[in-house]
């Protein structure tokens, strides 16, 4: 498989997963701020006939992104390409994000399996989605796992946003600073968003769920 195919495939699958992360974050924020809306969203989502197809497509994108990413890392190491890390010697967080891409991707895939086992198979009873999520997050080990996953997502986005634009030929000297800033903001918003929801639910800080009529 050629280097161009690896870059384009990794970037394309990654951008699809970023879209999913943003939609998912928008869907879980109401668990803290608008629990009735969250329960209605969860019930409607799980009733949707298209959900299994979307889940299969996301799984395929995740496996493709991970597989191509690992192949890219191996190809770079065989070619002795360390320029990307050398250029980040004065940016330890960016260097960590670059080095952790492969192991972070594997870790996130494992986290996804745990998360789906808690909240998808089996699905909580209707109207109890937030209660089940709170019970999960009140376990210290589970809260630590969810926070680690949020941090891993942030690091992945910190590196991947710039790498994807470079792979697609959209990064140049003129727009580089803006793309890097946008990538950092995206990584920060997504990581802090998921972490904040996890901590708020673990501590019982969400607004109370109003009883139905």
N, C-alpha and C positions, 0 to 999 in steps of 0.2 A: 504494500500500500504506500503510495507516494506521500511526501511530506505535505503537499498542498491539500490532499484529501484528508489527511489527519487533522490539519489545522481547521479546515472548513467544517468538517463533520463535528469536531469537538465544539467549535464555536456555535454552530447551529443548534445542536442538542442542548448546549448550555443556555443559550438565550431562551429556548422554550421552557427550560426548568426555572429560569429567573421569572418568567411570566407567571408560572404556577406559584412560585413563592409569594409574589405580590398579591395574587388573587387569594391564596390561602391565608396570608396575614390579614387581609381585609375581612376575610370570613371569620377569623377567630378573635379579632379585637372586640366585637360586640359581646363576647363571653364575659368580659369585664364591665363594659360600658352600657350594654343594652342586652341583658340576658334573654329576654323574650324574643328579640330579633335573632339572636344566636340560635336558640332552640328551633325557631321556625326555619331558619336557614339550613340547619343540620337535618331536620326532618325532610325538607324539600329536596335537599341534595341526595340523601340516601334513597329517596323514592324515585329519583330520576332514572329513566330507562337507559340513558346514555352514559351513566357513571362508570359501569364496568369497562366500556370502550375507552373512556378517557383515562381510567386507571391503567389499562394495558398500554396505552400510548405513552403515558408518563413513565411507566416502568421501562418500556423499550428505550425512551429517550435517556433515562438515567443510566441504564446498562450501556447504551451506545456511548454516552458521554464519558463514563468511567473507563470503558474498554479502550476507546480512542485516546483518552487522556493518558492511560498507562502506556499505550503504545508510543505516544509522543514522548513521554519521559524516557522510555527505553531507547528510542531513536536518538534523542538528544544526548544521552549519556554515552552511547556508542560513538557518536560524532564528536564527543568531548566538548559539547556546547555548554559553557557555563557563563556566557556573557550576561544573560539576564540576571543571574544572581550577583555577579560582580558589580553590575550597575546599581545594585541595591545595598551595597555595603554600608552606606550612610543612612539607610532606612531599614532598621531591624524588623519592624512589623511587616513591611512589604516583602523582605527576604523570608521571614517565617511563613507568610502566606504562600509564597512561591514554592518553598520546600515542602509544605504540608499538603499540597493539592492532591496527591495520590492517596496518601493515608487518610486525609480528611474525606475524600470521596467514598472510600470503602467504609469509613466510620459512619457517614451519613446514610449510606445504604442499609447498614445494620440497624441504625437508629430507626429508620423508616419501617423496618420489619417489626421492631418492638412496638412502635407507635400504632401501627395498623392492628397488631394483635391486641392492643388495649382498647382501641376506639372504633375499629372497623369490623373485625372478625373475632368475637361477635360484636354486633353493634349494640350500644346501650339502649335501654327502653326509651321510647319517645318521651321527650320532656326531661330526660335525666342525663343528657349529654354533658352538661357542665358539671353536674354532681359527680359523674364518673371521672371526668378530667381532674376535678379538684381532689378526689380521693387518690388518684395516681400521683399528683404533684405534691401531695402532703407527705409522701414517702421521701425521706431525704435522698436516698440513692436515685430515685426517679427524677427528683428536681435537679440533682447534679447532672444527670444524663441529659435532660432537656436543655439545661444551660450550656453544657458542653456542645450540644448540637447547634445551638444558636451561635456560639462562638465559632464553630467550624464553618457554618454557613457564611458568617461575616468574613472570615479569612478567605473562603473560597471566592466570594464575590469581589473582595478587595483585589485579588490577583486576576480573577477571571474576566472582570469587566474590561480591563486594559488589554488582556491577552486576546479576548474575542474581537475587539475592534482592530487589533493588529493583524489577526488572522484573516479578517474579512477585508483587509486593505483600507480601513477607514481611519487609521491613526497616522498622523503626520506631525511635523514639528509645530505647525500652526494650531492644531486643535488638541494636541497631546495634553497640555495642562488642564483644559476644560474636561476632557474625557476622564483623566485621572481623578479630578475633583468630584465629578459626577459619580464615578465608581466608588470613591470613598464614602460619599454621602449615602449612596444606595446600600453599601455594606453596613454602614452604621445604623441606618433606619431599620433595615430588615433584622439585623442581629439584636438591636435593643428592643425592637418591637416584639419579637418572639420571647426574648428573655423577660421583658416586663410583664407580658401576659402570664408567663409561667410563674413568676414570683407573686404576682397579684393573686392568682388563683390559689397558689399554695398557702398564702397567708390569709385567705378569705377576705380580700379587699374589694372584690367585685360587688357591683350593685346587687341588691337582693332580687331574686326572681319572683315576680308577682304571681300569686295563684290565679289560675284560670277561672272563668266565669262558672 
